[in-house]
Amino acid sequence: MEHWLRTDEEQQAVLALRMASEQLLQVTMNPHHWQWVIIGLHIALQGFMVLALQGSNSLNVLTDECAKEWMAAYERGNGKYPERRLASFLDLYERIKSDRMKMYLHSQSFRPSSTQDRSVKELNSLRNEFIHFVPKGWSLEVSGLPQIVADCLDVISFLAFECSNIVWHDAELESQTKELIENARCSVSLIKTRYGA
């Protein structure tokens, strides 16, 4: 008997958000769980940026070069499409702040607060440190991490419920997303209190 794991872009984004939210509950007992918060939150934010930018043909989330190659292959009509390459995390972040988000009548671009640009860049940098960890001793000051998480949760919330680009195909995933964001925000508040922030 064959067994399959089936997923899609909605499930991936929400599952990553769940991971980050669940790991936030653990950080006060063991600061090493920050690693999994950072990795999960990075995947979640990237997933929601993709959901908000993909439109009807998903070309808007590919690298510019790949999107051009796809359009050229489409116009040739020979069915020989290049391998799809997702734009980088920071490129996707720049795109959600641009007119690329204006796909529908009520679409809105993201307008960052004073700390959100820095928080998103720091999240990306920290995630890269953990994913591509080289042999070293590393001490990470964690008292600033709750603000990074809070800022990124606000970006996810905007994308999921305010930008008008995400059409939820699964009402249960939409409901879970609201609950996970709220739970994560509560955890961040508790962590800030514990850190004296």
MARBA-3410 file (N, C-alpha, C, O; in Angstrom, 1 decimal):
197
0.8,-1.2,0.0,0.0,0.0,0.0,0.9,1.2,0.0,1.8,1.3,0.8 ~ 0.6,2.2,-0.9,1.3,3.4,-0.9,0.7,4.5,0.0,-0.5,4.5,0.3 ~ 1.6,5.3,0.6,1.2,6.4,1.5,1.8,7.7,0.9,2.9,7.7,0.4 ~ 1.0,8.7,1.0,1.3,10.0,0.4,1.2,11.1,1.4,0.3,11.1,2.2 ~ 2.1,12.1,1.3,1.9,13.3,2.0,1.5,14.3,1.0,2.2,14.6,0.1
0.2,14.8,1.1,-0.3,15.8,0.1,-0.3,17.2,0.8,-0.8,17.3,1.9 ~ 0.2,18.2,0.1,0.2,19.5,0.6,0.0,20.5,-0.5,0.1,20.2,-1.7 ~ -0.1,21.8,-0.1,-0.2,22.9,-1.1,0.3,24.1,-0.4,0.7,24.1,0.8 ~ 0.3,25.2,-1.1,0.9,26.5,-0.6,0.1,27.0,0.6,0.7,27.5,1.5 ~ -1.2,26.8,0.7,-2.0,27.2,1.9,-1.6,26.4,3.1,-1.3,26.9,4.2
-1.6,25.1,2.9,-1.2,24.2,4.1,0.2,24.4,4.5,0.5,24.5,5.7 ~ 1.1,24.6,3.6,2.5,24.9,4.0,2.7,26.1,4.8,3.4,26.1,5.9 ~ 2.0,27.2,4.4,2.1,28.4,5.2,1.5,28.3,6.6,2.1,28.7,7.6 ~ 0.4,27.6,6.7,-0.3,27.5,8.0,0.4,26.5,8.9,0.5,26.7,10.1 ~ 1.0,25.4,8.3,1.7,24.4,9.1,3.0,25.1,9.7,3.3,24.8,10.8
3.6,25.9,8.9,4.8,26.6,9.4,4.5,27.6,10.5,5.2,27.7,11.5 ~ 3.3,28.3,10.4,2.9,29.2,11.4,2.6,28.4,12.7,2.8,28.9,13.8 ~ 2.0,27.2,12.5,1.7,26.4,13.7,3.0,26.0,14.4,3.1,26.0,15.6 ~ 4.0,25.6,13.6,5.3,25.2,14.2,5.9,26.4,15.0,6.3,26.2,16.2 ~ 5.9,27.6,14.5,6.4,28.8,15.1,5.6,29.1,16.4,6.2,29.3,17.5
4.3,29.0,16.3,3.4,29.3,17.5,3.7,28.3,18.6,3.8,28.6,19.8 ~ 3.8,27.0,18.2,4.0,25.9,19.3,5.4,26.1,19.9,5.5,25.9,21.1 ~ 6.4,26.4,19.1,7.7,26.6,19.7,7.8,27.8,20.6,8.7,27.8,21.5 ~ 7.0,28.8,20.3,7.0,30.0,21.2,6.7,29.6,22.6,7.1,30.2,23.6 ~ 5.8,28.6,22.8,5.4,28.2,24.1,6.6,27.5,24.9,6.5,27.5,26.1
7.6,27.1,24.2,8.7,26.4,24.8,9.9,27.3,25.1,10.7,26.9,25.9 ~ 10.0,28.5,24.6,11.2,29.2,24.7,11.5,29.7,26.1,12.7,29.9,26.5 ~ 10.5,29.9,26.9,10.8,30.3,28.3,11.4,29.2,29.1,12.1,29.4,30.1 ~ 11.1,27.9,28.7,11.8,26.8,29.4,13.1,26.4,28.8,14.0,25.9,29.5 ~ 13.3,26.7,27.6,14.5,26.3,26.9,14.8,27.3,25.7,14.1,27.2,24.7
15.7,28.2,25.9,15.9,29.2,24.8,16.4,28.6,23.5,16.3,29.3,22.4 ~ 16.8,27.4,23.4,17.2,26.7,22.2,16.0,26.6,21.2,16.1,26.4,20.0 ~ 14.8,26.7,21.8,13.6,26.6,20.9,13.4,27.9,20.0,12.6,27.9,19.1 ~ 14.2,28.9,20.3,14.1,30.1,19.5,14.5,29.7,18.0,14.0,30.3,17.1 ~ 15.5,28.8,17.9,15.9,28.4,16.6,14.7,27.9,15.8,14.6,28.3,14.6
13.8,27.1,16.4,12.7,26.6,15.6,11.6,27.6,15.4,10.8,27.6,14.5 ~ 11.5,28.6,16.4,10.6,29.7,16.2,11.0,30.5,14.9,10.2,30.8,14.1 ~ 12.3,30.8,14.8,12.8,31.6,13.7,12.6,30.9,12.4,12.2,31.5,11.4 ~ 13.0,29.6,12.4,12.9,28.8,11.1,11.4,28.7,10.7,11.1,28.9,9.6 ~ 10.5,28.4,11.7,9.1,28.2,11.4,8.5,29.5,10.9,7.7,29.6,10.0
8.8,30.6,11.6,8.3,31.9,11.3,8.7,32.4,9.9,8.0,33.0,9.1 ~ 10.0,32.1,9.6,10.5,32.5,8.2,9.8,31.7,7.1,9.4,32.3,6.1 ~ 9.6,30.4,7.3,8.8,29.6,6.3,7.4,30.1,6.2,6.8,30.2,5.1 ~ 6.8,30.5,7.4,5.4,30.9,7.4,5.3,32.3,6.7,4.4,32.5,5.8 ~ 6.2,33.2,7.0,6.1,34.5,6.3,6.3,34.4,4.8,5.6,35.0,4.0
7.3,33.6,4.5,7.5,33.4,3.0,6.3,32.8,2.4,5.8,33.2,1.3 ~ 5.6,31.8,3.1,4.4,31.2,2.5,3.3,32.2,2.3,2.6,32.1,1.3 ~ 3.1,33.0,3.3,2.0,34.0,3.2,2.3,35.1,2.1,1.4,35.6,1.5 ~ 3.6,35.4,2.0,4.0,36.3,0.9,3.7,35.7,-0.5,3.2,36.4,-1.4 ~ 4.0,34.4,-0.6,3.7,33.7,-1.9,2.2,33.7,-2.1,1.7,34.0,-3.2
1.4,33.4,-1.1,-0.1,33.3,-1.2,-0.6,34.7,-1.7,-1.5,34.8,-2.5 ~ -0.1,35.8,-1.1,-0.6,37.1,-1.4,-0.1,37.6,-2.8,-0.8,38.4,-3.4 ~ 1.0,37.1,-3.3,1.6,37.6,-4.6,1.3,36.7,-5.8,1.4,37.1,-6.9 ~ 0.8,35.4,-5.5,0.8,34.5,-6.6,-0.2,34.8,-7.8,0.1,34.5,-8.9 ~ -1.3,35.4,-7.5,-2.2,35.7,-8.5,-2.8,34.5,-9.2,-2.8,33.4,-8.5
-3.1,34.6,-10.4,-3.8,33.4,-11.1,-2.8,32.5,-11.8,-3.1,31.4,-12.1 ~ -1.5,33.0,-12.0,-0.6,32.2,-12.8,0.7,31.9,-12.0,1.6,31.2,-12.5 ~ 0.9,32.5,-10.8,2.0,32.3,-10.0,3.4,32.9,-10.5,4.4,32.7,-9.9 ~ 3.3,33.6,-11.6,4.6,34.1,-12.2,5.1,35.2,-11.3,6.3,35.5,-11.3 ~ 4.3,35.9,-10.5,4.7,37.0,-9.7,5.5,36.6,-8.5,6.2,37.4,-7.9
5.6,35.3,-8.2,6.5,34.8,-7.1,7.8,34.2,-7.6,8.6,33.8,-6.8 ~ 8.0,34.1,-8.9,9.2,33.6,-9.4,10.2,34.7,-9.6,9.9,35.9,-9.6 ~ 11.5,34.3,-9.7,12.5,35.3,-10.1,12.1,35.9,-11.4,11.4,35.3,-12.2 ~ 12.5,37.2,-11.6,12.1,37.9,-12.8,12.6,37.1,-14.0,11.9,37.1,-15.0 ~ 13.8,36.6,-14.0,14.3,35.9,-15.1,13.5,34.6,-15.4,13.2,34.4,-16.6
13.2,33.9,-14.4,12.4,32.7,-14.6,11.0,33.0,-15.1,10.5,32.3,-16.0 ~ 10.4,34.1,-14.6,9.0,34.5,-15.1,9.1,34.8,-16.6,8.2,34.5,-17.4 ~ 10.2,35.5,-17.0,10.3,35.9,-18.4,10.5,34.6,-19.3,9.9,34.5,-20.4 ~ 11.3,33.6,-18.8,11.5,32.4,-19.5,10.1,31.6,-19.6,9.9,31.0,-20.6 ~ 9.3,31.7,-18.6,8.0,31.0,-18.6,7.1,31.6,-19.6,6.4,30.9,-20.4
7.1,33.0,-19.7,6.3,33.7,-20.6,6.7,33.4,-22.1,5.9,33.2,-23.0 ~ 8.0,33.3,-22.3,8.5,33.0,-23.6,8.2,31.6,-24.0,7.8,31.4,-25.2 ~ 8.2,30.7,-23.1,7.9,29.3,-23.4,6.4,29.2,-23.6,5.9,28.4,-24.5 ~ 5.6,29.9,-22.9,4.1,29.9,-23.1,3.8,30.4,-24.5,3.0,29.9,-25.3 ~ 4.5,31.5,-24.9,4.2,32.1,-26.3,4.7,31.2,-27.4,4.1,31.2,-28.5
5.8,30.4,-27.1,6.2,29.5,-28.1,5.2,28.3,-28.3,5.1,27.7,-29.3 ~ 4.5,28.0,-27.2,3.5,26.9,-27.2,4.1,25.5,-27.4,3.3,24.6,-27.8 ~ 5.3,25.3,-27.1,5.9,24.0,-27.3,5.9,23.1,-26.0,6.3,22.0,-26.0 ~ 5.4,23.7,-24.9,5.2,22.9,-23.7,6.6,22.7,-22.9,6.6,22.0,-21.9 ~ 7.6,23.3,-23.4,9.0,23.2,-22.7,9.2,24.3,-21.8,9.8,25.3,-22.1
8.7,24.2,-20.6,8.8,25.2,-19.6,10.0,25.0,-18.7,10.4,23.9,-18.4 ~ 10.7,26.1,-18.3,11.8,26.0,-17.4,11.4,25.6,-16.0,10.2,25.7,-15.6 ~ 12.4,25.1,-15.3,12.1,24.8,-13.8,11.8,26.1,-13.1,12.4,27.1,-13.3 ~ 10.7,26.0,-12.3,10.3,27.2,-11.6,11.3,27.5,-10.4,11.7,26.6,-9.7 ~ 11.7,28.8,-10.3,12.6,29.2,-9.2,11.9,30.4,-8.5,11.6,31.4,-9.0
11.6,30.1,-7.2,11.0,31.1,-6.3,11.9,32.3,-6.1,13.1,32.1,-5.9 ~ 11.4,33.5,-6.1,12.2,34.7,-5.8,12.7,34.5,-4.3,12.1,33.8,-3.5 ~ 13.7,35.2,-4.0,14.3,35.1,-2.7,13.3,35.7,-1.7,12.4,36.5,-2.0 ~ 13.5,35.4,-0.4,12.7,35.9,0.7,12.6,37.4,0.7,11.5,38.0,0.8 ~ 13.8,38.0,0.6,13.8,39.5,0.7,13.2,40.1,-0.6,12.6,41.2,-0.5
13.4,39.5,-1.7,12.7,40.0,-3.0,11.2,39.9,-2.8,10.5,40.8,-3.2 ~ 10.7,38.8,-2.3,9.2,38.7,-2.0,8.8,39.7,-1.1,7.7,40.3,-1.3 ~ 9.6,40.0,-0.1,9.2,41.1,0.9,9.1,42.4,0.2,8.2,43.2,0.4 ~ 10.1,42.8,-0.7,10.0,44.0,-1.4,8.8,44.0,-2.3,8.1,45.1,-2.5 ~ 8.4,42.9,-2.9,7.2,42.8,-3.8,5.9,43.1,-3.1,5.0,43.7,-3.6
5.8,42.6,-1.8,4.5,42.8,-1.1,4.4,44.3,-0.8,3.3,44.8,-0.5 ~ 5.5,45.1,-0.8,5.4,46.5,-0.6,5.2,47.3,-1.8,5.1,48.5,-1.8 ~ 5.1,46.6,-3.0,5.1,47.3,-4.3,3.7,47.2,-4.9,2.8,46.6,-4.4 ~ 3.7,47.8,-6.1,2.4,47.7,-6.9,2.1,46.3,-7.4,1.1,46.0,-8.0 ~ 3.1,45.4,-7.3,2.8,44.0,-7.7,1.7,43.4,-6.9,1.0,42.4,-7.3
1.4,44.0,-5.8,0.3,43.5,-5.0,-1.1,43.9,-5.5,-2.1,43.4,-5.1 ~ -1.1,44.9,-6.4,-2.4,45.5,-6.8,-2.9,44.7,-8.0,-2.9,45.1,-9.1 ~ -3.4,43.5,-7.6,-4.0,42.6,-8.6,-5.5,42.6,-8.8,-6.0,42.3,-9.8 ~ -6.2,43.1,-7.7,-7.6,43.1,-7.7,-8.1,44.4,-7.2,-7.3,45.3,-6.8 ~ -9.4,44.6,-7.3,-10.0,46.0,-7.0,-9.6,46.5,-5.7,-9.3,47.7,-5.5
-9.7,45.6,-4.6,-9.4,46.1,-3.3,-8.0,45.7,-2.8,-7.8,45.8,-1.6 ~ -7.1,45.3,-3.6,-5.8,44.9,-3.2,-5.0,46.0,-2.6,-5.2,47.2,-3.0 ~ -4.2,45.7,-1.6,-3.4,46.7,-0.9,-2.0,46.2,-0.8,-1.8,45.0,-0.5 ~ -1.1,47.1,-1.0,0.4,46.8,-0.7,0.6,46.9,0.7,-0.1,47.6,1.5 ~ 1.7,46.3,1.2,2.0,46.4,2.6,2.8,47.6,2.9,3.8,47.9,2.1
2.5,48.3,3.9,3.2,49.5,4.3,3.8,49.2,5.7,3.1,49.2,6.7 ~ 5.1,49.0,5.8,5.8,48.6,7.1,5.8,49.8,8.1,5.8,50.9,7.8 ~ 5.7,49.3,9.4,5.9,50.3,10.5,7.4,50.6,10.6,8.2,50.1,9.8 ~ 7.7,51.4,11.6,9.1,51.8,11.7,10.1,50.7,12.0,11.3,50.8,11.7 ~ 9.6,49.6,12.5,10.6,48.5,12.9,10.4,47.2,12.0,11.2,46.3,12.1
9.4,47.2,11.2,9.1,45.9,10.5,10.2,45.6,9.4,10.5,44.4,9.2 ~ 10.6,46.6,8.7,11.7,46.3,7.7,12.9,45.6,8.4,13.4,44.6,7.9 ~ 13.3,46.2,9.4,14.5,45.7,10.1,14.2,44.3,10.7,15.1,43.4,10.6 ~ 13.0,44.1,11.2,12.7,42.8,11.8,12.7,41.7,10.8,13.2,40.6,11.0 ~ 12.1,42.0,9.6,12.0,41.0,8.5,13.5,40.6,8.0,13.8,39.5,7.8
14.3,41.7,7.9,15.7,41.4,7.5,16.4,40.6,8.5,17.2,39.7,8.2 ~ 16.2,40.9,9.8,16.9,40.2,10.9,16.4,38.8,10.9,17.2,37.8,11.2 ~ 15.1,38.6,10.8,14.6,37.2,10.7,15.3,36.4,9.6,15.6,35.2,9.9 ~ 15.4,37.0,8.5,16.0,36.3,7.3,17.5,36.0,7.7,18.0,34.9,7.4 ~ 18.2,36.9,8.3,19.6,36.7,8.6,19.7,35.6,9.7,20.6,34.7,9.5
18.9,35.6,10.7,19.0,34.6,11.7,18.6,33.2,11.2,19.3,32.2,11.5 ~ 17.6,33.2,10.4,17.2,31.9,9.8,18.4,31.3,9.0,18.7,30.1,9.0 ~ 19.1,32.2,8.2,20.2,31.7,7.4,21.3,31.2,8.3,22.0,30.2,8.0 ~ 21.6,31.9,9.4,22.6,31.4,10.4,22.3,30.0,10.9,23.2,29.2,11.0 ~ 21.0,29.8,11.2,20.6,28.5,11.7,20.6,27.4,10.6,21.1,26.3,10.8
20.1,27.7,9.5,20.0,26.7,8.4,21.4,26.4,7.8,21.6,25.2,7.5 ~ 22.3,27.4,7.7,23.6,27.1,7.2,24.6,27.3,8.3,25.7,27.9,8.1 ~ 24.4,26.6,9.4,25.2,26.8,10.6,26.6,26.2,10.3,26.7,25.0,10.0 ~ 27.6,27.0,10.5,29.0,26.6,10.4,29.5,26.3,11.8,29.1,26.9,12.7 ~ 30.5,25.5,11.9,31.1,25.2,13.2,31.6,26.4,13.9,32.4,27.2,13.4
31.0,26.7,15.0,31.4,27.9,15.8,30.7,27.9,17.1,29.7,27.1,17.3 ~ 31.1,28.7,18.1,30.4,29.0,19.3,29.6,30.3,19.0,30.2,31.2,18.5 ~ 28.4,30.3,19.3,27.6,31.5,19.0,26.7,31.8,20.2,25.9,31.0,20.7 ~ 26.7,33.1,20.6,25.8,33.6,21.7,24.8,34.5,21.0,25.3,35.5,20.5 ~ 23.5,34.3,21.1,22.5,35.1,20.5,21.7,35.8,21.6,21.1,35.2,22.4
21.7,37.1,21.6,20.9,37.9,22.5,19.5,37.7,22.1,19.1,38.1,21.0 ~ 18.7,37.2,23.0,17.3,36.8,22.7,16.3,37.8,23.1,15.1,37.7,22.7 ~ 16.7,38.9,23.9,15.7,39.8,24.4,15.0,40.6,23.2,13.9,41.1,23.4 ~ 15.7,40.7,22.1,15.0,41.5,20.9,14.2,40.6,20.1,13.5,41.1,19.2 ~ 14.2,39.3,20.3,13.5,38.4,19.4,12.0,38.5,19.5,11.3,38.4,18.5
11.4,38.8,20.7,9.9,38.9,20.7,9.4,40.1,19.8,8.4,39.9,19.2 ~ 10.2,41.2,19.7,9.8,42.2,18.8,9.8,41.8,17.3,8.9,42.2,16.5 ~ 10.9,41.1,17.0,11.0,40.5,15.6,9.8,39.7,15.3,9.1,39.8,14.2 ~ 9.4,38.8,16.2,8.3,37.9,16.0,7.0,38.7,15.9,6.2,38.4,15.0 ~ 6.8,39.6,16.8,5.6,40.4,16.8,5.4,41.2,15.5,4.3,41.2,14.9
6.5,41.8,15.0,6.5,42.5,13.7,6.1,41.5,12.6,5.3,41.9,11.7 ~ 6.7,40.4,12.5,6.5,39.4,11.4,5.1,38.8,11.5,4.5,38.6,10.5 ~ 4.6,38.6,12.7,3.2,38.2,12.8,2.2,39.2,12.3,1.2,38.9,11.7 ~ 2.5,40.5,12.5,1.7,41.6,11.9,1.7,41.6,10.4,0.7,41.8,9.8 ~ 2.9,41.3,9.8,2.9,41.2,8.4,2.1,40.0,7.9,1.3,40.2,6.9
2.2,38.9,8.5,1.4,37.7,8.2,-0.1,38.0,8.3,-0.8,37.6,7.4 ~ -0.5,38.6,9.4,-1.9,39.0,9.6,-2.4,39.9,8.5,-3.5,39.7,8.0 ~ -1.6,40.9,8.1,-2.0,41.8,7.0,-2.2,41.0,5.7,-3.2,41.1,5.0 ~ -1.2,40.1,5.4,-1.3,39.4,4.2,-2.5,38.4,4.2,-3.2,38.3,3.2 ~ -2.7,37.8,5.3,-3.8,36.7,5.4,-5.2,37.4,5.4,-6.1,36.7,4.8
-5.3,38.5,6.0,-6.7,39.0,6.2,-7.0,40.5,5.7,-8.2,40.9,5.7 ~ -6.0,41.2,5.3,-6.2,42.6,5.0,-5.9,43.0,3.6,-6.5,44.0,3.0 ~ -4.9,42.4,3.0,-4.5,42.8,1.6,-5.5,42.5,0.5,-5.3,43.1,-0.6 ~ -6.4,41.6,0.8,-7.5,41.3,-0.2,-6.9,40.4,-1.4,-7.6,40.3,-2.4 ~ -5.7,39.9,-1.3,-5.2,39.0,-2.3,-5.3,37.5,-2.1,-5.3,36.7,-3.0
-5.5,37.2,-0.8,-5.6,35.7,-0.5,-7.1,35.3,-0.4,-7.8,35.9,0.4 ~ -7.4,34.4,-1.3,-8.7,33.8,-1.3,-8.6,32.5,-0.6,-8.0,31.5,-1.2 ~ -9.2,32.3,0.6,-9.0,31.1,1.3,-9.9,30.0,0.6,-11.1,30.2,0.5 ~ -9.3,28.9,0.3,-10.0,27.7,-0.3,-10.5,26.8,0.8,-11.3,25.9,0.5 ~ -9.9,26.9,2.0,-10.2,26.0,3.1,-10.5,26.9,4.3,-9.6,27.5,4.9
-11.8,27.0,4.7,-12.2,27.8,5.8,-11.6,27.4,7.1,-11.3,28.2,8.0 ~ -11.3,26.1,7.2,-10.6,25.6,8.4,-9.2,26.2,8.5,-8.8,26.5,9.6 ~ -8.5,26.2,7.4,-7.1,26.8,7.5,-7.2,28.3,7.8,-6.3,28.8,8.5 ~ -8.2,29.0,7.3,-8.3,30.4,7.6,-8.6,30.6,9.1,-8.0,31.5,9.7 ~ -9.5,29.8,9.6,-9.7,29.9,11.1,-8.5,29.5,11.9,-8.2,30.2,12.9
-7.8,28.5,11.5,-6.6,28.1,12.2,-5.5,29.3,12.2,-4.9,29.5,13.2 ~ -5.4,29.9,11.0,-4.5,31.0,10.9,-4.8,32.1,11.9,-3.9,32.6,12.6 ~ -6.1,32.5,12.0,-6.5,33.5,13.0,-6.1,33.1,14.4,-5.5,33.9,15.2 ~ -6.4,31.8,14.7,-6.1,31.3,16.1,-4.6,31.3,16.3,-4.2,31.6,17.4 ~ -3.9,30.8,15.4,-2.4,30.7,15.6,-1.8,32.0,15.8,-0.9,32.2,16.6
-2.2,33.0,15.0,-1.6,34.4,15.1,-2.0,34.9,16.5,-1.1,35.5,17.2 ~ -3.2,34.7,17.0,-3.6,35.2,18.3,-2.8,34.5,19.4,-2.3,35.1,20.3 ~ -2.7,33.2,19.3,-1.9,32.4,20.3,-0.4,32.9,20.3,0.1,33.0,21.4 ~ 0.1,33.1,19.1,1.5,33.5,19.1,1.7,34.9,19.7,2.7,35.1,20.4 ~ 0.8,35.8,19.4,0.8,37.1,20.0,0.8,37.0,21.5,1.5,37.8,22.2
-0.1,36.2,22.1,-0.2,36.0,23.5,1.1,35.5,24.1,1.6,36.0,25.1 ~ 1.7,34.5,23.4,3.0,34.0,23.8,4.1,35.1,23.8,4.9,35.2,24.7 ~ 4.1,35.9,22.8,5.1,37.0,22.7,4.9,38.0,23.9,5.9,38.4,24.4 ~ 3.7,38.3,24.2,3.4,39.2,25.3,4.0,38.6,26.6,4.6,39.3,27.4 ~ 3.8,37.3,26.8,4.3,36.6,28.0,5.8,36.6,28.1,6.4,36.8,29.1
6.4,36.4,26.9,7.9,36.3,26.8,8.4,37.7,27.1,9.4,37.9,27.8 ~ 7.8,38.8,26.5,8.3,40.1,26.8,8.2,40.5,28.2,9.1,41.1,28.8 ~ 7.2,40.0,28.9,7.1,40.3,30.4,8.2,39.6,31.1,8.8,40.1,32.0 ~ 8.4,38.3,30.7,9.5,37.6,31.4,10.9,38.2,31.1,11.7,38.2,32.0 ~ 11.1,38.7,29.9,12.4,39.4,29.6,12.5,40.8,30.1,13.5,41.4,30.1
11.3,41.3,30.6,11.3,42.7,31.1,11.3,43.7,30.0,11.8,44.8,30.2 ~ 10.8,43.3,28.9,10.8,44.2,27.7,9.5,45.0,27.7,9.3,45.9,26.8
END
